[in-house]
Amino acid sequence: MTATTSEIARPTRIIVVGGGFSGALTAVNIARLSEYPAHITVVNDGRPVGRGVAYALRRPEYLLNVAARNMSAFPDEPDHFLHWLQTRSEFGSLSEIELRERFIPRQIYGDYLCSIVQHHLQSPGGRTPVSAEFVTSEAVDIEPREPGCVVRLADGSALEADRVILATGNESPSPLPGSESLADHPAWVGNPWQPWEERLAGLDVSTGAGVVILGTGLTAVDIIITLRTMGWLGSIHTVSRHGWFPHAHFRGIEYPEFPPEDLDLATVGLDGLLDLIQHHCAILNERNENPAIIVDKLRPHTQRIWSGFTREERLAFAGKHAARWNVYRHRIAPVLHAQITGSQLTGQLRAHAANIEVLEASRDRILVHLQDRQPLLGHLVINATGPATKFTATRSVLLQNLLRRDLVAPDETNMGVRVDSDHTVVTAGGDRSPWLLALGPQLKGTYWETIAVPELRGQARRVAETVLGSAATRDKHDQLVLEYMI
Ligand SMILES: Cc1cc2nc3c(=O)[nH]c(=O)nc-3n(C[C@H](O)[C@H](O)[C@H](O)COP(=O)(O)OP(=O)(O)OC[C@H]3O[C@@H](n4cnc5c(N)ncnc54)[C@H](O)[C@@H]3O)c2cc1C
């Protein structure tokens, strides 16, 4: 692969599109590592830079689904988040051992990310030769310009850049059959990450009002927890093909037998992997141990296994096995799991395993038609089916324009954008882009595991290194540790 146009060796005008964890931490790492003056512009369409969708201020009851010990924003400082938590008065009474295993409110994690952004980008106080600015707008297009490119914003303004980093995060959920005509319906919530809670106030539980949640994953869990927190007394129905909720985190055991030392996981293939998992799950079941240990043990190897899969194996895994993988892999805090189970035991919450056929307005309510099942009637129906995964059907205006211009291309599974191993985007013509890089959930087809902080913090650092070129980076690790200890 070759670069199509001249690549600027020392980029000084850097634009990051997207200000969630991925974009914010890429900008922060550039500021930490750069040895020369540069200017970073973070273009983000609304939320405070750092928080993104997951760590917004919306609801205090949302907890991280990863324990505090593994949520440092920096791969080179594994205890960074713990040290930050120890400065907060509400955790002062906890020992470090207790704090490490805590599932912290996501709002507080957002505070942590904002403090990092402030420290490195908003008031860096001479710690970096890099300056930063934040622009609140939507990036809608990028045009090549020799050298570099021009980023066009929704308000009509334009920004010139030597490098652009795409950190646009997850797609919103796909529309469902019939949902297009419900856009303005009072009972329809097409995007579960927008506020919907105030609509509960208008619903009369005495008339049998019910909430129907489409999906049973992490977003559905958020919604159920909020309904409980708000004292919702009506029924809650969830629908997904399998009807499974995420499992709870648990204390693992030593299981050195897995993965077998003599096995090269990069060449095991899908069938080999499934046989291996089945075999070891059976052993763990016999020992009355939780088979999810296997998923945890595979996690450090997931990207290697995925890169060894053929295109057909990747598609088969995503189509046939991902749902089961996800309930073991994306586990939730035990305290939240207990609340879900509690709602099921009282009969308030019912999970339906069914295919959704079509949604239909019925006065101020919505009928959810299910295959071979009675329809469900929702006074509020929330689409929590998870982010859309077909890249070429993206609803991002920016990504649509980049596809149209052949400046990006889908990866071979069409789950996201195609990148080279250093995160440089590969164009439709098969060339390395001279100015465009990408990270985050848009790399699902390339890495599979590319959604949570433990993977994204490494990506943010690698992207910063690629942008700066390894010769132009400095590792300020010792200095940074000192700064945070003070
Ligand atoms: C509800 C929820 C809970 C989660 N909980 C956890 C957890 O506990 N632990 C964990 O490790 N992971 C969790 N995750 C995974 C989470 O996706 C990652 O941790 C991380 O926050 C992803 O960050 P991101 O920056 O890639 O994407 P996002 O957070 O989606 O940020 C992308 C940002 O880019 C903006 N944007 C997009 N397009 C444009 C454009 N064209 N112009 C300008 N701005 C644009 C978006 O508005 C958004 O602010 C959770 C995810 C969700 C959705």
The ligand as a Tripos MOL2 file, in Angstrom:
@<TRIPOS>MOLECULE
LIG
   53    58     1     0     0
SMALL
NO_CHARGES

@<TRIPOS>ATOM
      1 C1        -24.5260    3.4450   27.4910 C.3       1 LIG1
      2 C2        -23.0970    2.9540   27.4000 C.ar      1 LIG1
      3 C3        -22.3990    2.5050   28.5330 C.ar      1 LIG1
      4 C4        -21.0710    2.0750   28.4530 C.ar      1 LIG1
      5 N1        -20.4200    1.6670   29.5840 N.ar      1 LIG1
      6 C5        -19.1110    1.3050   29.5000 C.ar      1 LIG1
      7 C6        -18.3590    0.9300   30.6720 C.ar      1 LIG1
      8 O1        -18.8900    0.9190   31.7720 O.2       1 LIG1
      9 N2        -17.0570    0.5890   30.5320 N.ar      1 LIG1
     10 C7        -16.4430    0.5770   29.3100 C.ar      1 LIG1
     11 O2        -15.2490    0.2600   29.2260 O.2       1 LIG1
     12 N3        -17.1360    0.9040   28.1900 N.ar      1 LIG1
     13 C8        -18.4300    1.2720   28.2690 C.ar      1 LIG1
     14 N4        -19.1180    1.6090   27.1460 N.ar      1 LIG1
     15 C9        -18.4260    1.5300   25.8770 C.3       1 LIG1
     16 C10       -18.1170    2.9240   25.3560 C.3       1 LIG1
     17 O3        -18.6030    2.8850   24.0320 O.3       1 LIG1
     18 C11       -16.6570    3.2680   25.3830 C.3       1 LIG1
     19 O4        -16.1710    3.1360   26.7130 O.3       1 LIG1
     20 C12       -16.3400    4.6890   24.9530 C.3       1 LIG1
     21 O5        -17.0690    5.6130   25.7320 O.3       1 LIG1
     22 C13       -16.5730    4.9390   23.4790 C.3       1 LIG1
     23 O6        -16.0980    6.2260   23.2170 O.3       1 LIG1
     24 P1        -16.0390    6.8290   21.7610 P.3       1 LIG1
     25 O7        -15.3710    8.1460   21.9050 O.co2     1 LIG1
     26 O8        -15.4130    5.8740   20.8210 O.co2     1 LIG1
     27 O9        -17.5430    6.9850   21.3010 O.3       1 LIG1
     28 P2        -18.7000    7.9510   21.8510 P.3       1 LIG1
     29 O10       -18.7440    7.9750   23.3140 O.co2     1 LIG1
     30 O11       -19.9250    7.5410   21.1130 O.co2     1 LIG1
     31 O12       -18.2480    9.3990   21.3710 O.3       1 LIG1
     32 C14       -18.2880    9.8250   20.0440 C.3       1 LIG1
     33 C15       -18.5750   11.3070   20.0490 C.3       1 LIG1
     34 O13       -18.4210   11.8170   18.7280 O.3       1 LIG1
     35 C16       -19.4990   12.6780   18.4300 C.3       1 LIG1
     36 N5        -19.6440   12.7030   16.9730 N.ar      1 LIG1
     37 C17       -20.0010   11.6720   16.1520 C.ar      1 LIG1
     38 N6        -19.9940   12.0870   14.8660 N.ar      1 LIG1
     39 C18       -19.6170   13.3910   14.8700 C.ar      1 LIG1
     40 C19       -19.4400   14.3590   13.8440 C.ar      1 LIG1
     41 N7        -19.6490   14.0660   12.5570 N.pl3     1 LIG1
     42 N8        -19.0650   15.6100   14.1960 N.ar      1 LIG1
     43 C20       -18.8430   15.9310   15.4990 C.ar      1 LIG1
     44 N9        -18.9990   15.0320   16.5300 N.ar      1 LIG1
     45 C21       -19.3790   13.7840   16.2050 C.ar      1 LIG1
     46 C22       -20.6830   12.0470   19.1800 C.3       1 LIG1
     47 O14       -21.7170   12.9590   19.3880 O.3       1 LIG1
     48 C23       -20.0010   11.6340   20.4850 C.3       1 LIG1
     49 O15       -19.9750   12.6920   21.4080 O.3       1 LIG1
     50 C24       -20.4400    2.0480   27.2060 C.ar      1 LIG1
     51 C25       -21.1360    2.4770   26.0650 C.ar      1 LIG1
     52 C26       -22.4370    2.9420   26.1590 C.ar      1 LIG1
     53 C27       -23.1530    3.4070   24.9200 C.3       1 LIG1
@<TRIPOS>BOND
     1     1     2 1
     2     2     3 ar
     3     2    52 ar
     4     3     4 ar
     5     4     5 ar
     6     4    50 ar
     7     5     6 ar
     8     6     7 ar
     9     6    13 1
    10     7     8 2
    11     7     9 ar
    12     9    10 ar
    13    10    11 2
    14    10    12 ar
    15    12    13 ar
    16    13    14 ar
    17    14    15 1
    18    14    50 ar
    19    15    16 1
    20    16    17 1
    21    16    18 1
    22    18    19 1
    23    18    20 1
    24    20    21 1
    25    20    22 1
    26    22    23 1
    27    23    24 1
    28    24    25 2
    29    24    26 1
    30    24    27 1
    31    27    28 1
    32    28    29 2
    33    28    30 1
    34    28    31 1
    35    31    32 1
    36    32    33 1
    37    33    34 1
    38    33    48 1
    39    34    35 1
    40    35    36 1
    41    35    46 1
    42    36    37 ar
    43    36    45 ar
    44    37    38 ar
    45    38    39 ar
    46    39    40 ar
    47    39    45 ar
    48    40    41 1
    49    40    42 ar
    50    42    43 ar
    51    43    44 ar
    52    44    45 ar
    53    46    47 1
    54    46    48 1
    55    48    49 1
    56    50    51 ar
    57    51    52 ar
    58    52    53 1
@<TRIPOS>SUBSTRUCTURE
     1 LIG1         1 GROUP 0 **** ****
